[in-house]
Amino acid sequence: MVVLIVWIVVVVLALVVLGAIAYGLLGAAGRLRRELGAAERDVRPLLERVQATAARAAKDD
């Protein structure tokens, strides 16, 4: 009987730990997605200027 209770406690603790890990990974993935979106918004004007400059340079040649 005691062994059964120990196994139940071990399983519950394992599920709690796995749940905490999954919650942390999902949160990190959300933060990474937001950071990548912000970085893209920051870099987009620079990329457009570089493309415009390259197009002008190709047209002048």
Secondary structure as GFF3:
##gff-version 3
##sequence-region A 1 61
A	DSSP	alpha_helix	2	60	.	.	.	ID=ss1
###
